[in-house]
């Protein structure tokens, strides 16, 4: 039985009836079925969307009613798709998939196809049941914890008797590898030295030999499998898998595996700093049992299939919820320019726990904002057809997101939650138009929180303008408003809370951004003055506080490249505390128009002092009334509007 709705009162409509109607393909069955439909229409018509109920306690063989829900969002999408395919009158006003409270553990991304979309008058909605909090999860629970009473080779003396151990359960036929672990929703620290908050400075750097030099007393374990060096280099980090380690006097020589070794020593920007005003670039080592020497640290032993953890004060592992991530992406809205997914909404849904394993397999050397370099090198002499003084070339890849959208129109995310993700949060990648994200919380994000637009791909050099003639390929007419973004870029510190590339007619307004490692809002890509897809964007009334917590060469709001008609207005930037580890503690700003920025307006933006940068800009930029003198009413109005302040 499938629940239909007539004048908002449920009516059970039999999908089959004993006898003839068990053969729905017969002429009589068809006649009787539509005769009944006509009777229902005459009785009052279908005025509500068809509802399909889903519950973690449901059964996929159920009819999808409130009383008999299905178990999986995938099954519910298929049911809605079939209603539309058969032009069922019950779906004349849309399909509403109602998700009950609880966790939906996914084994693959939920794939939303063009056939799942709706129309303006009959949308497809995936919504939380009233007052409930459903969660799409890519996590795997770790249970069966016990004190590690046996001798654990390599475990520091300080950790003996303090560390707990559990077997990592199999998932989809294998024991998963992971780079993150959460205890009761709080991210633990992958075992490292020095401990969290501390770093050690490089002793030398040799690009010709592709070698790093570190202090000889740095505790490098004898077994190097999986051990990584994380280096802070200007506005980014690098994650390098260690290949060799050899002590030479008061220093030790380190080399790394390819491909990251090649990219790291060939790419010119950003590089580690040697002999800078603030000393050499700092680093830490991670992922060895020998580094597990503080509460809150963990280590996965791939060979034994076990994970070790030193609980923080107050954590009881026999009762705690310990989760590791196993999926990179939870939801994939997958349309094309020719066949977009249309009129789709997500309301009140949580998206939690994602992984990203590329750094463990290939290292991670980013150009900017987490976009990892596939190839990069300097130009001698400099110059390209687009930019006569450009000194480098770079080709990049895009990290995955918990929720990814391509080829879509009229897609909305309202009051959702995206939390505990290893890479990006929500990414509107390409050919997404007339869409919005509003009232959504982004918390504990590994790289970028909310993203949109083309950047560069493996097949297009990163400094080239992007402006295809086919307007359908553009990300355009987007609205990001009243979102709360906090604790972003906690894996790759060069990530950004709100990151938009080659976008047009896009509004970023009344968002509240706090506690992010690098930049608050970044708009633009390409470092080019050449006309491109960017134009008529609006960054308005955002509140950005406590940004740049780990990085420098940054700002609350940062722009790149020519974007005629773009206006940055009535924003508030405040509360900057620069890390002692950055290469230049003075190279940060409240508002920063970087290379190629042209034909933009910066007006009525508040900040405590006039600390701005216009670097290698193009023509036509206009700055007016920015700084502490901005009207107090403008300052007070920035950030979440009253209807969304409950998100805090």
C-alpha positions, 0 to 999 in steps of 0.5 A, spaced: 500 500 500 502 507 498 499 513 502 496 518 497 493 524 499 487 527 498 485 534 501 491 533 506 487 526 508 491 520 507 488 515 503 490 508 502 491 506 494 492 499 493 498 498 488 495 491 486 488 488 487 487 481 488 485 478 481 486 482 475 489 488 478 495 483 480 497 484 472 497 491 472 499 491 465 492 489 462 487 493 459 482 492 465 487 493 470 489 500 467 481 502 466 480 500 473 486 504 476 484 510 473 477 510 474 479 510 482 484 515 481 478 519 477 473 518 483 479 521 488 480 527 484 472 528 484 472 527 491 477 533 492 483 532 488 491 531 490 493 538 494 499 535 497 505 532 495 506 525 496 509 523 502 514 517 503 516 516 510 523 513 512 526 511 519 532 507 521 527 502 524 524 502 517 524 496 512 525 497 505 519 493 503 514 497 507 510 502 503 513 508 506 507 511 510 508 514 517 506 507 520 510 503 516 516 507 513 522 504 509 529 504 512 533 507 507 533 514 503 535 511 497 529 506 497 525 513 498 528 516 492 526 510 488 519 510 490 519 518 488 522 517 482 517 511 480 511 516 482 514 521 477 515 516 471 508 513 472 505 520 472 502 518 478 497 524 480 499 523 487 506 526 485 502 532 482 504 537 487 511 534 488 514 528 492 516 529 500 521 524 503 520 525 511 526 522 515 525 520 522 530 521 528 536 517 527 542 515 524 542 513 517 549 509 516 551 510 508 555 504 505 555 509 498 553 516 497 546 517 496 545 519 488 540 524 486 539 523 479 535 528 474 529 523 474 529 525 482 528 532 481 521 536 480 518 542 478 517 549 481 510 547 483 512 540 484 519 539 488 522 534 491 524 535 498 528 531 503 526 533 510 527 532 517 520 530 521 518 536 525 522 537 531 527 531 529 534 530 527 536 525 522 543 524 520 546 521 514 553 518 516 559 516 513 562 513 520 563 507 523 563 506 530 569 503 534 566 498 540 569 493 544 574 498 548 579 495 553 585 497 557 591 495 553 595 491 559 599 487 554 606 490 552 605 494 545 611 495 541 614 502 541 608 505 545 612 511 550 613 509 557 608 515 559 602 512 555 603 505 558 597 503 563 593 509 560 592 507 553 586 503 550 585 499 544 580 496 540 579 492 534 577 496 528 571 492 525 570 490 518 566 495 513 564 492 506 568 486 507 575 490 509 578 493 515 578 501 513 584 505 514 582 512 517 585 519 518 580 522 523 577 519 530 572 522 534 570 521 541 563 523 543 563 528 537 570 531 539 575 530 534 581 526 537 589 528 535 592 523 530 599 521 534 604 527 533 610 530 535 611 535 538 604 535 541 598 539 539 599 546 538 607 545 538 611 545 532 619 544 531 623 548 526 626 546 520 634 545 520 635 546 512 631 545 506 635 542 499 631 543 493 636 540 488 637 534 493 629 534 494 631 533 502 629 536 508 634 537 514 631 537 521 634 537 528 637 530 530 634 530 536 627 529 533 624 523 535 623 519 528 621 512 529 625 506 526 620 504 522 617 509 517 611 506 514 606 511 514 610 516 518 608 523 515 611 530 516 606 536 516 610 543 514 607 550 515 609 553 508 606 561 508 599 560 506 598 553 506 601 546 509 604 540 506 603 533 508 609 529 506 610 521 507 617 520 510 621 515 505 628 515 509 631 518 515 639 519 517 642 523 522 648 527 520 651 530 526 646 535 530 641 534 524 638 529 520 636 528 513 629 526 511 627 524 504 620 523 501 616 519 497 613 521 490 609 524 487 609 529 493 616 529 493 617 531 486 611 536 487 614 539 493 621 541 491 619 543 484 613 548 485 615 555 487 609 557 491 608 556 497 614 554 499 617 553 506 621 559 509 628 558 510 632 564 514 625 568 514 624 574 519 620 569 524 625 563 523 625 557 519 618 554 517 615 549 522 613 542 522 610 536 526 611 529 525 605 524 525 602 517 525 606 513 529 605 509 535 612 512 538 608 519 538 602 517 542 604 520 549 598 525 551 591 524 552 587 525 546 591 522 541 590 516 537 594 511 532 591 506 528 596 500 527 594 497 520 598 491 520 594 488 527 587 491 525 587 495 532 586 502 534 589 505 540 587 511 544 589 515 550 582 518 553 582 525 555 579 527 562 572 525 563 572 520 557 569 513 559 570 509 553 566 503 555 560 508 554 563 513 549 561 514 542 567 513 538 567 514 530 571 513 524 570 515 517 569 511 511 566 515 506 568 521 502 562 523 500 555 522 503 550 525 498 552 526 490 547 531 486 549 529 479 546 532 473 549 535 467 548 542 463 543 538 458 540 534 464 540 538 470 537 536 477 531 541 478 527 543 484 530 539 489 530 541 497 534 538 503 531 541 510 533 540 517 538 534 515 545 532 518 551 530 514 556 527 518 563 523 518 567 523 512 574 521 510 579 523 505 585 518 504 589 521 498 594 524 503 595 517 506 596 515 499 599 520 495 601 526 500 598 533 499 601 539 497 596 544 496 597 551 491 591 554 495 585 553 499 586 545 499 587 545 492 592 540 491 598 540 486 598 535 481 604 538 477 607 545 478 614 548 476 617 555 475 618 559 469 625 561 467 624 566 463 617 568 466 611 569 462 605 566 458 600 568 453 595 571 458 600 574 463 607 576 461 610 576 468 607 570 471 613 566 474 610 559 475 605 554 472 600 549 476 595 544 475 591 542 481 585 537 483 579 538 488 578 535 494 571 531 495 566 534 499 561 531 504 555 533 499 557 535 492 552 538 487 553 538 479 549 540 474 543 543 478 538 548 478 533 551 484 537 546 489 536 549 496 539 547 503 535 549 509 537 549 516 542 543 515 548 541 519 554 539 516 559 536 521 565 532 522 568 532 515 575 530 513 575 535 507 570 539 504 563 540 507 558 542 501 560 544 494 556 546 488 561 544 483 559 546 476 553 548 472 549 549 478 544 555 478 539 559 481 540 555 488 541 557 495 544 555 502 541 558 508 541 557 515 546 551 515 551 550 520 558 548 518 562 545 524 569 541 524 570 542 517 577 539 515 578 544 509 573 548 506 566 549 509 561 552 503 564 552 496 561 554 489 564 554 482 569 552 477 576 553 479 582 549 475 581 542 473 587 537 471 586 539 464 587 547 465 593 551 468 591 554 474 592 562 472 588 562 466 581 565 466 575 561 465 569 563 461 566 558 457 561 560 452 555 555 454 552 559 459 549 553 462 556 551 465 557 557 469 555 557 477 550 563 477 545 566 481 547 563 488 545 565 495 549 563 501 545 567 507 545 566 514 549 560 515 554 559 521 561 556 519 566 555 525 572 550 526 573 550 519 580 548 516 582 544 521 586 538 517 589 543 511 590 549 515 589 553 508 582 552 507 577 557 507 570 558 510 566 560 504 570 559 498 567 561 491 571 561 484 569 563 477 562 564 479 557 570 477 551 574 480 552 570 487 550 573 493 554 571 500 550 575 505 549 575 513 553 569 514 557 568 521 564 565 521 568 564 527 574 560 529 577 558 522 585 557 520 586 561 514 581 566 510 573 567 512 571 568 505 575 568 498 571 570 492 575 569 485 580 564 482 585 565 477 590 571 479 588 574 472 586 581 470 583 577 463 575 578 463 573 571 465 566 568 468 566 572 475 562 578 475 556 582 479 557 578 485 555 581 492 559 580 499 554 583 504 553 584 512 557 578 514 560 577 521 567 574 521 571 573 527 577 569 530 580 568 523 587 566 521 588 562 527 593 558 524 595 562 518 598 568 515 597 572 508 590 572 509 584 576 510 577 576 513 575 577 505 579 576 500 578 576 492 582 574 486 581 576 479 577 581 475 570 581 477 566 587 474 560 589 478 562 585 484 561 589 491 563 588 498 559 592 503 557 592 510 561 586 513 565 586 519 571 583 521 574 583 528 578 579 533 585 576 529 590 573 533 596 570 529 599 564 531 607 564 533 609 559 528 607 563 521 612 566 517 610 573 517 606 575 523 605 582 520 602 579 513 595 579 515 589 584 513 581 585 514 580 586 507 585 583 501 584 585 494 589 580 491 592 579 484 588 581 478 582 584 482 579 589 478 572 593 477 570 591 484 567 596 490 569 595 497 564 600 501 562 601 508 566 595 511 567 595 519 574 593 522 578 596 528 583 599 524 584 600 517 588 594 515 587 593 508 591 590 502 591 591 494 596 587 491 597 587 484 590 589 482 587 591 475 583 597 474 577 600 476 577 598 484 573 603 488 574 603 496 570 608 500 568 608 508 572 602 510 574 602 517 572 603 524 568 609 522 563 605 519 556 607 522 554 602 528 548 600 525 551 597 520 556 593 524 550 591 529 546 588 523 552 584 520 552 576 521 546 572 522 539 575 521 534 575 527 530 569 524 537 565 524 540 567 531 538 560 534 544 557 530 549 560 535 
